[in-house]
Amino acid sequence: MRPILQAENLTKRFGSLAALRNVSFSVRAGAITGFLGPNGAGKTTTLRLFLELVRPTCGAALIDGKPLHEWPIPGRKVGAVLDGHCAHPGRRAVDTVRLAARLAGAGADAEELLDQVGLADVAGQRTGAFSRGMLQRLALAIALAGDPEIVILDEPMNGLDPEGIAWIKDVLRGLRGQGRTVFISSHLLAELEDLVDDLVVIAQGEVVGSGSAAAFVDRFQPQTVSVLSDQPQALATAVTGAGGQVLDINGQRVLISGLASAQLGEIARDAGIALFALTEERGLHMAFTIATNLGTEPLLDTEQE
Ligand SMILES: Nc1ncnc2c1ncn2[C@@H]1O[C@H](COP(=O)(O)OP(=O)(O)OP(=O)(O)O)[C@@H](O)[C@H]1O
């Protein structure tokens, strides 16, 4: 693993409030890493520390081994979307992106970038009348204007409709395909669920887990299988007898934990019980809920090879 972003014992206090306490994690080059945490967890503060918009009380936020300002042209190293309000309302979209490219010392084609973010049709319009979703798209074009190695996005899906969210996921996968690193914050699991390779989970200013998204789910979510059967009570008895746990029975639906789906199928077959459906309930949502409620002890191996 090549760490390209590193938070090293980052602490940030605002007066008496400790927004971050001893936060350490690293982000793998070339991957999409989700930075997940409830509102107020300290996500924006962390991103601002990487971008040197605020100074740490102690610790360091390093971009590829050094602080951002030590890179000759920071805009070629990192592009960022911190909020959708990134443009002068009286300036045309195409000029906004062109300016960003010049400031970053890159020869990016502004019209091509606007096309990439779905704003080709409004490239010549002033951005004052843009909707929130359009501004988010524009912010992404600005972030890409320096052709950066790393893209940092703070809640970029705010203001996007489901189609827009699906679109931005595709764009971010495309950026990964080009070898770029994507670090994206969100307080909503569902937004990141089918997108991220890795996760850093933060709660109340402390890291509660980091590593691969799959490992995170494995660690925090008990295996749960949902089945449909017309003999739910008989199935529940068979499951309990085999060491499984019945979490819920609702009509024909039985929610079971502690048994793999294949085991469950065999138990039903041996008991002569027909199953109409069998679904593994996996996902980040439960894992996230459990992890952020468990407190602040580091619970996941952060090492990756
Ligand atoms: N400039 C500041 N001055 C004082 N307190 C601040 C400042 N910036 C952030 N905070 C506080 O630090 C804590 C972390 O805020 P931060 O914005 O980093 O959280 P977040 O995880 O990004 O939350 P959200 O999802 O709501 O944006 C919050 O309690 C917030 O009120």
PDBQT file of the ligand as one rigid body, heavy atoms in Angstrom, charges set to zero:
ROOT
HETATM    1  N1  LIG A 401     -14.237  27.264  12.794  1.00  0.00    +0.000 N 
HETATM    2  C1  LIG A 401     -14.802  26.625  13.809  1.00  0.00    +0.000 A 
HETATM    3  N2  LIG A 401     -14.962  27.218  15.001  1.00  0.00    +0.000 NA
HETATM    4  C2  LIG A 401     -15.514  26.562  16.039  1.00  0.00    +0.000 A 
HETATM    5  N3  LIG A 401     -15.973  25.301  15.988  1.00  0.00    +0.000 NA
HETATM    6  C3  LIG A 401     -15.857  24.655  14.819  1.00  0.00    +0.000 A 
HETATM    7  C4  LIG A 401     -15.275  25.278  13.664  1.00  0.00    +0.000 A 
HETATM    8  N4  LIG A 401     -15.285  24.374  12.644  1.00  0.00    +0.000 NA
HETATM    9  C5  LIG A 401     -15.863  23.258  13.138  1.00  0.00    +0.000 A 
HETATM   10  N5  LIG A 401     -16.197  23.415  14.428  1.00  0.00    +0.000 N 
HETATM   11  C6  LIG A 401     -16.811  22.399  15.309  1.00  0.00    +0.000 C 
HETATM   12  O1  LIG A 401     -16.020  21.243  15.228  1.00  0.00    +0.000 OA
HETATM   13  C7  LIG A 401     -16.827  20.056  15.231  1.00  0.00    +0.000 C 
HETATM   14  C8  LIG A 401     -16.555  19.247  13.983  1.00  0.00    +0.000 C 
HETATM   15  O2  LIG A 401     -17.080  19.960  12.874  1.00  0.00    +0.000 OA
HETATM   16  P1  LIG A 401     -16.917  19.479  11.374  1.00  0.00    +0.000 P 
HETATM   17  O3  LIG A 401     -17.549  20.507  10.496  1.00  0.00    +0.000 OA
HETATM   18  O4  LIG A 401     -15.508  19.136  11.104  1.00  0.00    +0.000 OA
HETATM   19  O5  LIG A 401     -17.780  18.148  11.376  1.00  0.00    +0.000 OA
HETATM   20  P2  LIG A 401     -18.336  17.310  10.144  1.00  0.00    +0.000 P 
HETATM   21  O6  LIG A 401     -18.068  15.884  10.468  1.00  0.00    +0.000 OA
HETATM   22  O7  LIG A 401     -17.799  17.833   8.872  1.00  0.00    +0.000 OA
HETATM   23  O8  LIG A 401     -19.883  17.561  10.263  1.00  0.00    +0.000 OA
HETATM   24  P3  LIG A 401     -20.989  17.818   9.105  1.00  0.00    +0.000 P 
HETATM   25  O9  LIG A 401     -21.278  16.482   8.487  1.00  0.00    +0.000 OA
HETATM   26  O10 LIG A 401     -22.136  18.336   9.920  1.00  0.00    +0.000 OA
HETATM   27  O11 LIG A 401     -20.412  18.821   8.168  1.00  0.00    +0.000 OA
HETATM   28  C9  LIG A 401     -18.260  20.540  15.335  1.00  0.00    +0.000 C 
HETATM   29  O12 LIG A 401     -18.633  20.504  16.694  1.00  0.00    +0.000 OA
HETATM   30  C10 LIG A 401     -18.193  21.977  14.843  1.00  0.00    +0.000 C 
HETATM   31  O13 LIG A 401     -19.199  22.757  15.410  1.00  0.00    +0.000 OA
ENDROOT
TORSDOF 0
